[in-house]
Amino acid sequence: MLSFDAIVVGAGFAGINQLYQLRQLGLSVKLFEKAPDVGGVWYWNQWPNATSDTPSEVYRYSWDKEDLLTYPWPTHVLPQKETRAYMNHVVERHNLRQHMQFSSELKSATFDKSDSTWTVLLSTGETFKATYLILATGRFNKTVWPSIPGQEKFAGKQYHTGIWPENRDLKGKRVGIVGTGSSGAAILVGLAKEAKQLVSFQRSAQYVIPNNKDLVSAEYRDKVNKNYEDVFRKVRRCGIGSGFDPVSADYTTFSVSAEEREKVFEAAWNSVWGLAFTFYTFSDIMTNEAANRELCQFLRKKIAQIVQDPEKREKLMPPAEALYDKRPVCSSGYYEAFNQENVDVVNFKKTPLVEITEKGIQTTENLYELDVIIYATGYESDGTWADINITGPQGTTLGEHWAEGSTSYLGILKAGFPNLFFVIGPQSSLANIPSHSEFHAEMIGKLISKAETMKKEKSSASGNKTVLPKSGRHALWFMGGYDKYIDKVQEAVDTYRGFVFAY
Protein backbone atom coordinates (compact mmCIF):
# COMPACT_ATOMS: atom_id res chain seq x y z
CA MET A 1 0.00 0.00 0.00
CA LEU A 2 1.42 3.37 -1.02
CA SER A 3 1.92 5.92 1.75
CA PHE A 4 2.16 9.70 1.63
CA ASP A 5 2.80 12.42 4.14
CA ALA A 6 -0.56 13.94 3.19
CA ILE A 7 -3.63 13.15 1.12
CA VAL A 8 -5.77 15.99 -0.19
CA VAL A 9 -9.33 15.32 -1.37
CA GLY A 10 -10.78 17.67 -3.98
CA ALA A 11 -9.29 19.59 -6.92
CA GLY A 12 -11.19 22.85 -6.69
CA PHE A 13 -9.88 26.15 -5.35
CA ALA A 14 -9.21 24.66 -1.92
CA GLY A 15 -7.53 21.44 -3.04
CA ILE A 16 -5.18 23.13 -5.49
CA ASN A 17 -4.29 25.64 -2.78
CA GLN A 18 -3.53 22.92 -0.29
CA LEU A 19 -1.53 20.72 -2.66
CA TYR A 20 0.67 23.67 -3.58
CA GLN A 21 1.22 24.65 0.06
CA LEU A 22 2.17 21.15 1.20
CA ARG A 23 4.49 20.58 -1.77
CA GLN A 24 6.22 23.82 -0.83
CA LEU A 25 6.93 22.22 2.55
CA GLY A 26 8.66 19.33 0.77
CA LEU A 27 6.03 16.76 1.76
CA SER A 28 4.92 13.82 -0.35
CA VAL A 29 1.32 14.58 -1.25
CA LYS A 30 -1.38 12.95 -3.36
CA LEU A 31 -4.58 14.68 -4.37
CA PHE A 32 -7.68 12.65 -5.29
CA GLU A 33 -10.65 14.06 -7.18
CA LYS A 34 -13.90 12.34 -8.18
CA ALA A 35 -14.24 14.42 -11.37
CA PRO A 36 -12.16 13.64 -14.49
CA ASP A 37 -10.25 16.94 -14.19
CA VAL A 38 -9.56 19.97 -12.02
CA GLY A 39 -12.22 22.54 -11.22
CA GLY A 40 -14.24 21.41 -8.22
CA VAL A 41 -17.67 23.04 -8.40
CA TRP A 42 -16.52 24.80 -11.57
CA TYR A 43 -15.98 21.45 -13.26
CA TRP A 44 -19.57 20.35 -12.62
CA ASN A 45 -21.16 23.75 -13.32
CA GLN A 46 -20.74 23.92 -17.09
CA TRP A 47 -24.25 25.19 -17.77
CA PRO A 48 -24.75 28.18 -20.08
CA ASN A 49 -23.71 31.50 -18.51
CA ALA A 50 -22.21 29.94 -15.36
CA THR A 51 -20.32 32.90 -13.92
CA SER A 52 -18.49 33.77 -10.72
CA ASP A 53 -19.60 36.84 -8.79
CA THR A 54 -16.04 37.37 -7.54
CA PRO A 55 -14.00 40.17 -9.16
CA SER A 56 -11.23 38.59 -11.22
CA GLU A 57 -8.43 40.47 -9.49
CA VAL A 58 -9.05 38.78 -6.11
CA TYR A 59 -8.21 35.34 -7.47
CA ARG A 60 -4.74 34.43 -6.29
CA TYR A 61 -4.79 30.90 -5.02
CA SER A 62 -1.32 29.96 -6.27
CA TRP A 63 0.48 32.36 -3.88
CA ASP A 64 2.69 33.35 -6.77
CA LYS A 65 2.48 36.94 -7.95
CA GLU A 66 3.54 35.95 -11.44
CA ASP A 67 0.45 33.75 -11.85
CA LEU A 68 -1.80 36.75 -11.50
CA LEU A 69 0.41 39.09 -13.49
CA THR A 70 0.92 36.71 -16.41
CA TYR A 71 -2.63 35.41 -16.71
CA PRO A 72 -4.71 37.50 -19.17
CA TRP A 73 -7.93 38.12 -17.23
CA PRO A 74 -10.49 38.85 -19.98
CA THR A 75 -13.40 40.26 -17.95
CA HIS A 76 -14.17 41.69 -14.53
CA VAL A 77 -16.19 38.64 -13.50
CA LEU A 78 -15.23 35.30 -14.95
CA PRO A 79 -17.34 32.75 -16.81
CA GLN A 80 -16.90 29.12 -15.82
CA LYS A 81 -14.51 28.32 -18.68
CA GLU A 82 -12.15 31.12 -17.68
CA THR A 83 -12.23 30.10 -14.02
CA ARG A 84 -11.23 26.55 -14.93
CA ALA A 85 -8.67 27.86 -17.42
CA TYR A 86 -6.97 29.77 -14.60
CA MET A 87 -7.01 26.68 -12.37
CA ASN A 88 -5.31 24.71 -15.13
CA HIS A 89 -2.84 27.56 -15.62
CA VAL A 90 -1.80 27.30 -11.97
CA VAL A 91 -1.69 23.49 -12.02
CA GLU A 92 0.48 23.36 -15.13
CA ARG A 93 2.75 26.25 -14.16
CA HIS A 94 3.62 24.61 -10.84
CA ASN A 95 3.71 21.06 -12.20
CA LEU A 96 0.99 19.87 -9.82
CA ARG A 97 -0.85 17.49 -12.12
CA GLN A 98 1.70 14.73 -11.49
CA HIS A 99 0.48 14.67 -7.87
CA MET A 100 -3.21 14.35 -8.82
CA GLN A 101 -5.41 11.34 -9.51
CA PHE A 102 -8.83 11.91 -11.09
CA SER A 103 -12.07 9.89 -11.29
CA SER A 104 -11.27 8.71 -7.76
CA GLU A 105 -13.86 9.46 -5.09
CA LEU A 106 -13.07 9.09 -1.40
CA LYS A 107 -15.37 6.43 0.05
CA SER A 108 -13.95 5.96 3.55
CA ALA A 109 -11.08 6.91 5.82
CA THR A 110 -10.03 5.17 9.05
CA PHE A 111 -7.50 6.29 11.64
CA ASP A 112 -5.04 3.58 12.71
CA LYS A 113 -3.86 4.16 16.29
CA SER A 114 -0.95 1.74 15.89
CA ASP A 115 0.96 4.07 13.59
CA SER A 116 -1.16 7.26 13.78
CA THR A 117 -2.04 7.26 10.08
CA TRP A 118 -5.17 7.48 7.98
CA THR A 119 -6.08 4.69 5.58
CA VAL A 120 -8.31 5.85 2.75
CA LEU A 121 -10.43 3.76 0.38
CA LEU A 122 -11.31 5.14 -3.07
CA SER A 123 -14.11 4.36 -5.48
CA THR A 124 -11.47 2.70 -7.67
CA GLY A 125 -10.93 0.07 -4.98
CA GLU A 126 -7.43 1.40 -4.20
CA THR A 127 -6.25 2.10 -0.65
CA PHE A 128 -3.57 4.53 0.50
CA LYS A 129 -2.10 5.67 3.81
CA ALA A 130 -1.16 9.16 4.99
CA THR A 131 -0.23 10.97 8.16
CA TYR A 132 -2.42 13.96 7.30
CA LEU A 133 -5.83 13.90 5.61
CA ILE A 134 -7.18 17.18 4.26
CA LEU A 135 -10.78 17.34 3.03
CA ALA A 136 -10.97 20.11 0.45
CA THR A 137 -14.33 18.86 -0.79
CA GLY A 138 -16.02 22.23 -0.40
CA ARG A 139 -19.49 23.39 0.52
CA PHE A 140 -20.97 23.24 -2.96
CA ASN A 141 -21.04 19.62 -4.03
CA LYS A 142 -24.13 17.95 -2.54
CA THR A 143 -27.02 19.05 -4.74
CA VAL A 144 -30.53 19.67 -3.45
CA TRP A 145 -33.25 18.12 -5.60
CA PRO A 146 -36.73 19.33 -4.66
CA SER A 147 -39.38 16.71 -4.03
CA ILE A 148 -42.29 17.51 -6.34
CA PRO A 149 -45.23 15.16 -6.88
CA GLY A 150 -45.06 13.42 -10.24
CA GLN A 151 -41.37 13.99 -11.01
CA GLU A 152 -40.98 10.36 -12.02
CA LYS A 153 -43.75 10.74 -14.62
CA PHE A 154 -42.07 13.45 -16.70
CA ALA A 155 -41.24 12.16 -20.19
CA GLY A 156 -38.55 14.73 -20.92
CA LYS A 157 -35.09 15.35 -19.44
CA GLN A 158 -34.48 16.58 -15.89
CA TYR A 159 -31.17 18.25 -14.99
CA HIS A 160 -29.61 20.01 -12.00
CA THR A 161 -27.28 22.98 -12.49
CA GLY A 162 -24.89 21.48 -9.93
CA ILE A 163 -24.34 18.36 -12.07
CA TRP A 164 -23.75 19.72 -15.56
CA PRO A 165 -20.32 18.44 -16.65
CA GLU A 166 -20.86 18.48 -20.40
CA ASN A 167 -22.50 20.45 -23.18
CA ARG A 168 -26.22 19.91 -23.53
CA ASP A 169 -27.87 21.22 -26.66
CA LEU A 170 -31.11 22.93 -25.64
CA LYS A 171 -31.64 24.84 -28.86
CA GLY A 172 -35.27 24.83 -29.91
CA LYS A 173 -36.35 23.11 -26.66
CA ARG A 174 -39.14 24.09 -24.29
CA VAL A 175 -37.33 24.55 -21.00
CA GLY A 176 -38.55 25.15 -17.46
CA ILE A 177 -36.19 26.44 -14.73
CA VAL A 178 -37.13 25.77 -11.11
CA GLY A 179 -35.38 28.21 -8.76
CA THR A 180 -34.29 31.85 -8.92
CA GLY A 181 -31.10 31.92 -6.90
CA SER A 182 -27.71 32.68 -8.44
CA SER A 183 -27.68 29.70 -10.80
CA GLY A 184 -31.35 30.05 -11.71
CA ALA A 185 -30.96 33.69 -12.71
CA ALA A 186 -27.73 33.14 -14.61
CA ILE A 187 -28.81 30.07 -16.58
CA LEU A 188 -32.01 31.84 -17.61
CA VAL A 189 -29.91 34.55 -19.26
CA GLY A 190 -27.70 31.88 -20.82
CA LEU A 191 -30.64 30.05 -22.39
CA ALA A 192 -32.84 33.01 -23.32
CA LYS A 193 -31.54 33.21 -26.89
CA GLU A 194 -31.28 29.45 -27.30
CA ALA A 195 -34.51 27.89 -26.08
CA LYS A 196 -37.73 27.87 -28.05
CA GLN A 197 -39.62 28.58 -24.85
CA LEU A 198 -38.13 29.40 -21.44
CA VAL A 199 -40.21 29.56 -18.26
CA SER A 200 -38.83 30.57 -14.87
CA PHE A 201 -40.75 28.91 -12.03
CA GLN A 202 -40.15 30.89 -8.86
CA ARG A 203 -41.29 30.52 -5.28
CA SER A 204 -40.58 34.17 -4.57
CA ALA A 205 -39.35 37.08 -6.67
CA GLN A 206 -35.72 38.09 -6.18
CA TYR A 207 -33.81 41.33 -6.36
CA VAL A 208 -31.28 40.45 -9.07
CA ILE A 209 -28.27 42.74 -9.46
CA PRO A 210 -26.17 42.95 -12.65
CA ASN A 211 -22.55 41.85 -12.40
CA ASN A 212 -20.22 43.65 -14.77
CA LYS A 213 -18.86 41.38 -17.50
CA ASP A 214 -17.05 44.18 -19.30
CA LEU A 215 -13.58 43.54 -20.64
CA VAL A 216 -10.71 44.42 -18.34
CA SER A 217 -8.96 47.42 -19.84
CA ALA A 218 -5.19 47.65 -20.11
CA GLU A 219 -5.26 50.60 -17.71
CA TYR A 220 -7.28 48.71 -15.11
CA ARG A 221 -5.04 45.68 -15.38
CA ASP A 222 -1.92 47.81 -15.04
CA LYS A 223 -3.35 49.41 -11.91
CA VAL A 224 -4.00 45.99 -10.35
CA ASN A 225 -0.51 44.76 -11.26
CA LYS A 226 1.16 47.80 -9.74
CA ASN A 227 -0.90 47.56 -6.56
CA TYR A 228 -0.94 43.79 -6.24
CA GLU A 229 -0.02 43.63 -2.55
CA ASP A 230 -2.51 46.36 -1.64
CA VAL A 231 -5.29 44.48 -3.43
CA PHE A 232 -4.75 41.38 -1.33
CA ARG A 233 -4.16 43.33 1.84
CA LYS A 234 -7.65 44.76 1.35
CA VAL A 235 -9.03 41.28 0.64
CA ARG A 236 -7.69 40.06 4.00
CA ARG A 237 -9.11 43.05 5.84
CA CYS A 238 -12.53 42.93 4.16
CA GLY A 239 -15.47 41.46 6.11
CA ILE A 240 -16.36 39.14 3.21
CA GLY A 241 -12.88 38.65 1.78
CA SER A 242 -13.64 40.44 -1.50
CA GLY A 243 -11.47 43.54 -1.29
CA PHE A 244 -14.08 46.18 -0.52
CA ASP A 245 -12.81 49.28 1.24
CA PRO A 246 -14.82 49.68 4.45
CA VAL A 247 -17.59 52.27 4.31
CA SER A 248 -17.24 54.87 7.01
CA ALA A 249 -19.65 54.20 9.89
CA ASP A 250 -21.05 57.73 9.69
CA TYR A 251 -21.70 57.48 5.93
CA THR A 252 -25.29 56.36 6.30
CA THR A 253 -28.19 56.28 3.87
CA PHE A 254 -29.89 59.38 5.20
CA SER A 255 -26.72 61.33 5.90
CA VAL A 256 -26.75 62.54 2.29
CA SER A 257 -29.31 64.21 0.06
CA ALA A 258 -31.79 62.22 -2.02
CA GLU A 259 -29.85 63.22 -5.14
CA GLU A 260 -26.55 61.97 -3.69
CA ARG A 261 -28.20 58.75 -2.53
CA GLU A 262 -29.50 58.13 -6.05
CA LYS A 263 -26.01 58.64 -7.48
CA VAL A 264 -24.50 56.15 -5.01
CA PHE A 265 -27.12 53.53 -5.81
CA GLU A 266 -26.75 54.10 -9.55
CA ALA A 267 -22.97 53.68 -9.28
CA ALA A 268 -23.49 50.39 -7.42
CA TRP A 269 -25.92 49.18 -10.11
CA ASN A 270 -23.21 49.76 -12.70
CA SER A 271 -20.34 48.57 -10.50
CA VAL A 272 -17.79 45.89 -11.36
CA TRP A 273 -18.97 44.07 -8.22
CA GLY A 274 -22.49 42.70 -8.02
CA LEU A 275 -22.23 42.69 -4.21
CA ALA A 276 -21.64 46.44 -4.09
CA PHE A 277 -25.11 47.35 -2.77
CA THR A 278 -24.57 45.34 0.38
CA PHE A 279 -20.98 46.31 1.11
CA TYR A 280 -20.03 49.41 -0.84
CA THR A 281 -22.84 51.96 -0.65
CA PHE A 282 -23.86 53.02 2.87
CA SER A 283 -22.84 51.56 6.21
CA ASP A 284 -26.40 50.96 7.45
CA ILE A 285 -27.95 49.14 4.47
CA MET A 286 -28.07 45.83 6.36
CA THR A 287 -28.71 47.23 9.84
CA ASN A 288 -31.32 49.94 9.35
CA GLU A 289 -34.69 48.84 7.98
CA ALA A 290 -35.55 52.30 6.67
CA ALA A 291 -32.22 52.42 4.82
CA ASN A 292 -32.80 48.96 3.39
CA ARG A 293 -36.26 49.95 2.17
CA GLU A 294 -34.76 53.00 0.49
CA LEU A 295 -32.51 50.66 -1.48
CA CYS A 296 -35.46 48.36 -2.27
CA GLN A 297 -37.34 51.33 -3.66
CA PHE A 298 -34.42 52.02 -6.01
CA LEU A 299 -34.25 48.38 -7.11
CA ARG A 300 -38.01 48.18 -7.67
CA LYS A 301 -37.78 51.28 -9.83
CA LYS A 302 -35.07 49.59 -11.91
CA ILE A 303 -37.23 46.50 -12.43
CA ALA A 304 -40.16 48.69 -13.48
CA GLN A 305 -37.98 50.58 -15.97
CA ILE A 306 -36.56 47.43 -17.57
CA VAL A 307 -39.44 44.91 -17.73
CA GLN A 308 -41.93 46.07 -20.34
CA ASP A 309 -44.76 43.54 -19.98
CA PRO A 310 -46.94 44.54 -16.98
CA GLU A 311 -47.91 40.95 -16.12
CA LYS A 312 -44.31 39.74 -16.14
CA ARG A 313 -43.26 42.85 -14.21
CA GLU A 314 -45.78 42.15 -11.47
CA LYS A 315 -44.54 38.56 -11.07
CA LEU A 316 -40.89 39.63 -11.04
CA MET A 317 -41.41 42.44 -8.53
CA PRO A 318 -40.66 41.37 -4.94
CA PRO A 319 -43.54 42.18 -2.60
CA ALA A 320 -43.48 45.61 -1.00
CA GLU A 321 -42.64 44.15 2.42
CA ALA A 322 -39.62 42.20 1.10
CA LEU A 323 -36.26 43.52 2.27
CA TYR A 324 -32.95 43.21 0.44
CA ASP A 325 -31.67 40.71 2.98
CA LYS A 326 -31.02 37.46 1.11
CA ARG A 327 -27.74 36.29 -0.35
CA PRO A 328 -27.29 38.77 -3.25
CA VAL A 329 -28.19 37.27 -6.63
CA CYS A 330 -26.03 38.64 -9.44
CA SER A 331 -26.69 38.23 -13.17
CA SER A 332 -26.38 40.77 -15.95
CA GLY A 333 -29.27 40.89 -18.38
CA TYR A 334 -31.72 39.02 -16.13
CA TYR A 335 -34.66 41.43 -16.26
CA GLU A 336 -33.96 42.30 -19.90
CA ALA A 337 -34.38 38.62 -20.85
CA PHE A 338 -38.07 38.75 -19.90
CA ASN A 339 -38.67 41.30 -22.64
CA GLN A 340 -38.27 38.44 -25.11
CA GLU A 341 -41.51 36.79 -26.19
CA ASN A 342 -40.11 33.29 -25.59
CA VAL A 343 -39.26 34.00 -21.92
CA ASP A 344 -41.94 33.91 -19.22
CA VAL A 345 -42.19 33.68 -15.44
CA VAL A 346 -44.53 31.76 -13.13
CA ASN A 347 -44.82 32.76 -9.48
CA PHE A 348 -45.94 29.83 -7.33
CA LYS A 349 -47.34 32.19 -4.69
CA LYS A 350 -49.73 33.62 -7.26
CA THR A 351 -50.41 30.35 -9.14
CA PRO A 352 -49.39 27.45 -6.88
CA LEU A 353 -47.60 24.37 -8.16
CA VAL A 354 -49.78 21.26 -8.34
CA GLU A 355 -47.52 18.56 -9.78
CA ILE A 356 -45.21 17.48 -12.55
CA THR A 357 -46.99 15.49 -15.23
CA GLU A 358 -45.74 13.46 -18.16
CA LYS A 359 -45.95 16.62 -20.29
CA GLY A 360 -44.61 19.29 -17.96
CA ILE A 361 -45.40 21.40 -14.88
CA GLN A 362 -48.98 21.82 -13.79
CA THR A 363 -50.03 24.87 -11.75
CA THR A 364 -53.50 25.78 -10.50
CA GLU A 365 -54.03 27.72 -13.74
CA ASN A 366 -52.01 26.11 -16.55
CA LEU A 367 -50.10 23.08 -17.75
CA TYR A 368 -46.71 24.24 -19.05
CA GLU A 369 -45.63 21.65 -21.59
CA LEU A 370 -41.86 21.19 -21.50
CA ASP A 371 -39.07 19.15 -23.06
CA VAL A 372 -36.59 19.83 -20.24
CA ILE A 373 -36.84 20.75 -16.55
CA ILE A 374 -33.76 22.30 -14.93
CA TYR A 375 -33.52 22.39 -11.14
CA ALA A 376 -31.49 25.42 -10.06
CA THR A 377 -32.06 24.61 -6.41
CA GLY A 378 -28.55 24.78 -5.00
CA TYR A 379 -26.63 22.69 -2.50
CA GLU A 380 -26.80 21.46 1.07
CA SER A 381 -24.53 23.90 2.88
CA ASP A 382 -23.09 21.20 5.18
CA GLY A 383 -21.20 19.76 2.21
CA THR A 384 -20.47 16.03 2.04
CA TRP A 385 -18.13 15.57 5.01
CA ALA A 386 -20.55 13.59 7.15
CA ASP A 387 -21.57 11.41 4.19
CA ILE A 388 -18.05 10.00 3.86
CA ASN A 389 -17.39 7.10 6.22
CA ILE A 390 -14.64 8.74 8.29
CA THR A 391 -13.81 6.76 11.44
CA GLY A 392 -11.68 8.21 14.23
CA PRO A 393 -9.37 6.41 16.69
CA GLN A 394 -12.25 5.66 19.07
CA GLY A 395 -14.21 3.80 16.40
CA THR A 396 -16.90 6.46 15.97
CA THR A 397 -17.59 8.16 12.67
CA LEU A 398 -17.67 11.82 11.80
CA GLY A 399 -21.34 11.39 10.92
CA GLU A 400 -22.06 10.14 14.44
CA HIS A 401 -20.26 13.10 15.95
CA TRP A 402 -22.33 15.41 13.77
CA ALA A 403 -25.70 13.75 14.36
CA GLU A 404 -26.98 16.99 15.93
CA GLY A 405 -25.21 19.29 13.51
CA SER A 406 -21.74 19.77 12.07
CA THR A 407 -19.22 21.57 14.26
CA SER A 408 -15.48 22.12 14.11
CA TYR A 409 -12.71 24.14 15.67
CA LEU A 410 -12.00 27.29 13.63
CA GLY A 411 -13.55 25.62 10.59
CA ILE A 412 -10.36 23.55 10.26
CA LEU A 413 -10.33 20.64 12.75
CA LYS A 414 -12.63 18.35 14.70
CA ALA A 415 -11.86 17.01 18.18
CA GLY A 416 -11.37 13.24 18.21
CA PHE A 417 -10.07 13.06 14.63
CA PRO A 418 -6.29 13.61 14.78
CA ASN A 419 -4.56 15.15 11.76
CA LEU A 420 -7.83 15.46 9.86
CA PHE A 421 -8.27 18.93 8.40
CA PHE A 422 -11.11 20.70 6.61
CA VAL A 423 -10.70 23.54 4.17
CA ILE A 424 -13.66 25.84 4.81
CA GLY A 425 -15.28 23.48 7.28
CA PRO A 426 -18.24 24.18 9.59
CA GLN A 427 -18.12 27.54 11.40
CA SER A 428 -15.76 29.04 8.83
CA SER A 429 -16.29 32.67 7.98
CA LEU A 430 -19.02 33.47 5.46
CA ALA A 431 -16.73 34.94 2.82
CA ASN A 432 -15.42 34.85 -0.72
CA ILE A 433 -14.44 31.22 -1.36
CA PRO A 434 -11.13 31.67 -3.27
CA SER A 435 -9.80 34.07 -0.62
CA HIS A 436 -11.04 31.89 2.22
CA SER A 437 -9.58 28.66 0.81
CA GLU A 438 -6.22 30.34 0.27
CA PHE A 439 -6.12 31.45 3.90
CA HIS A 440 -7.14 28.02 5.22
CA ALA A 441 -4.51 26.32 3.08
CA GLU A 442 -1.88 28.63 4.55
CA MET A 443 -3.01 27.94 8.13
CA ILE A 444 -3.19 24.17 7.63
CA GLY A 445 0.24 24.31 6.03
CA LYS A 446 1.60 26.14 9.07
CA LEU A 447 0.03 23.66 11.47
CA ILE A 448 1.45 20.70 9.56
CA SER A 449 4.85 22.38 9.27
CA LYS A 450 5.00 22.85 13.03
CA ALA A 451 3.79 19.29 13.62
CA GLU A 452 6.51 17.98 11.30
CA THR A 453 9.17 19.73 13.41
CA MET A 454 7.81 17.89 16.45
CA LYS A 455 7.93 14.42 14.96
CA LYS A 456 10.49 13.26 17.48
CA GLU A 457 7.84 13.75 20.14
CA LYS A 458 5.30 11.88 17.99
CA SER A 459 2.76 14.69 18.36
CA SER A 460 -0.38 15.18 16.37
CA ALA A 461 -2.65 18.18 16.22
CA SER A 462 -6.27 17.95 17.26
CA GLY A 463 -8.89 20.58 17.91
CA ASN A 464 -10.50 21.26 21.29
CA LYS A 465 -13.72 19.53 22.24
CA THR A 466 -16.99 21.11 21.20
CA VAL A 467 -20.13 20.26 23.17
CA LEU A 468 -23.08 19.79 20.83
CA PRO A 469 -26.34 21.43 21.94
CA LYS A 470 -29.13 19.08 22.99
CA SER A 471 -31.57 21.14 20.93
CA GLY A 472 -29.67 20.29 17.76
CA ARG A 473 -29.48 23.99 16.88
CA HIS A 474 -26.06 25.32 16.07
CA ALA A 475 -24.33 28.02 14.07
CA LEU A 476 -22.92 26.68 10.83
CA TRP A 477 -21.02 29.86 9.93
CA PHE A 478 -18.87 32.28 11.89
CA MET A 479 -20.70 35.58 11.38
CA GLY A 480 -18.18 38.02 12.85
CA GLY A 481 -16.65 38.86 9.49
CA TYR A 482 -13.82 37.36 7.46
CA ASP A 483 -11.28 39.88 8.78
CA LYS A 484 -12.09 39.07 12.43
CA TYR A 485 -12.08 35.35 11.64
CA ILE A 486 -8.60 35.61 10.13
CA ASP A 487 -7.32 37.30 13.29
CA LYS A 488 -8.72 34.56 15.53
CA VAL A 489 -7.37 31.71 13.42
CA GLN A 490 -3.96 33.36 13.10
CA GLU A 491 -3.81 33.80 16.89
CA ALA A 492 -4.68 30.13 17.45
CA VAL A 493 -2.11 28.94 14.91
CA ASP A 494 0.61 31.13 16.40
CA THR A 495 -0.06 30.18 20.04
CA TYR A 496 -1.76 26.76 19.70
CA ARG A 497 -4.67 28.08 21.74
CA GLY A 498 -7.31 25.35 21.85
CA PHE A 499 -5.08 22.55 20.59
CA VAL A 500 -4.01 19.34 22.34
CA PHE A 501 -0.83 17.39 21.50
CA ALA A 502 -1.12 13.67 22.15
CA TYR A 503 0.91 10.56 21.49
RARAZI-V952061 format. One record per residue. N is the residue number from 0. NEAR is the number of other C-alpha atoms within 10 Angstrom. Layout:
n/near
N/NEAR
N/NEAR
This chain:
n/near
0/7
1/8
2/17
3/17
4/18
5/25
6/27
7/27
8/28
9/31
10/30
11/24
12/31
13/30
14/28
15/30
16/27
17/34
18/30
19/23
20/21
21/23
22/17
23/10
24/13
25/10
26/16
27/15
28/21
29/22
30/24
31/21
32/25
33/20
34/19
35/12
36/17
37/25
38/25
39/25
40/24
41/25
42/22
43/17
44/22
45/21
46/23
47/22
48/21
49/23
50/25
51/19
52/24
53/23
54/20
55/20
56/21
57/20
58/21
59/20
60/25
61/23
62/15
63/11
64/13
65/11
66/18
67/22
68/16
69/10
70/12
71/12
72/19
73/16
74/18
75/23
76/25
77/22
78/20
79/21
80/17
81/19
82/21
83/21
84/15
85/21
86/22
87/18
88/16
89/24
90/22
91/12
92/12
93/14
94/11
95/17
96/18
97/10
98/16
99/21
100/20
101/16
102/14
103/21
104/19
105/24
106/15
107/17
108/23
109/20
110/25
111/17
112/13
113/7
114/9
115/18
116/23
117/30
118/21
119/21
120/19
121/18
122/13
123/12
124/11
125/12
126/16
127/16
128/22
129/22
130/21
131/22
132/25
133/24
134/23
135/30
136/27
137/27
138/19
139/17
140/19
141/18
142/19
143/15
144/14
145/13
146/7
147/12
148/12
149/15
150/17
151/11
152/13
153/18
154/14
155/15
156/11
157/15
158/14
159/20
160/22
161/24
162/16
163/17
164/16
165/11
166/9
167/10
168/9
169/15
170/14
171/12
172/16
173/21
174/29
175/28
176/25
177/20
178/21
179/25
180/22
181/22
182/26
183/25
184/26
185/24
186/22
187/27
188/23
189/19
190/21
191/24
192/16
193/17
194/20
195/16
196/22
197/27
198/22
199/21
200/21
201/21
202/17
203/18
204/22
205/20
206/23
207/23
208/26
209/21
210/27
211/21
212/19
213/11
214/12
215/17
216/13
217/9
218/9
219/11
220/17
221/13
222/12
223/17
224/18
225/11
226/12
227/16
228/12
229/13
230/18
231/19
232/13
233/18
234/22
235/23
236/20
237/21
238/25
239/22
240/26
241/28
242/22
243/19
244/13
245/15
246/14
247/12
248/9
249/10
250/13
251/17
252/22
253/14
254/11
255/13
256/10
257/11
258/8
259/13
260/20
261/15
262/12
263/17
264/20
265/16
266/15
267/22
268/21
269/14
270/17
271/21
272/25
273/25
274/24
275/20
276/23
277/19
278/22
279/20
280/23
281/27
282/19
283/21
284/22
285/16
286/10
287/13
288/13
289/15
290/18
291/21
292/17
293/19
294/23
295/19
296/13
297/16
298/21
299/17
300/12
301/15
302/19
303/17
304/11
305/16
306/21
307/15
308/13
309/10
310/11
311/18
312/20
313/15
314/19
315/24
316/19
317/19
318/13
319/10
320/8
321/16
322/18
323/21
324/12
325/10
326/11
327/19
328/21
329/24
330/29
331/18
332/19
333/21
334/24
335/14
336/21
337/25
338/16
339/15
340/12
341/16
342/22
343/18
344/19
345/24
346/19
347/17
348/12
349/13
350/14
351/14
352/22
353/17
354/17
355/21
356/19
357/16
358/16
359/24
360/22
361/19
362/18
363/12
364/11
365/12
366/16
367/17
368/18
369/22
370/18
371/21
372/22
373/18
374/23
375/26
376/21
377/22
378/15
379/14
380/16
381/19
382/18
383/16
384/21
385/17
386/14
387/15
388/19
389/24
390/21
391/20
392/17
393/11
394/11
395/15
396/21
397/20
398/17
399/14
400/16
401/15
402/12
403/15
404/19
405/23
406/26
407/21
408/22
409/24
410/22
411/25
412/25
413/25
414/20
415/19
416/22
417/26
418/26
419/26
420/27
421/28
422/28
423/27
424/28
425/26
426/20
427/26
428/26
429/19
430/22
431/20
432/20
433/19
434/24
435/26
436/25
437/24
438/22
439/25
440/29
441/19
442/22
443/21
444/21
445/18
446/18
447/23
448/15
449/16
450/18
451/17
452/11
453/12
454/10
455/8
456/12
457/14
458/19
459/23
460/23
461/22
462/24
463/17
464/15
465/11
466/7
467/16
468/10
469/8
470/8
471/11
472/10
473/14
474/11
475/19
476/17
477/17
478/16
479/12
480/17
481/25
482/18
483/17
484/22
485/22
486/13
487/14
488/21
489/16
490/12
491/16
492/17
493/13
494/10
495/15
496/13
497/13
498/18
499/15
500/14
501/11
502/9
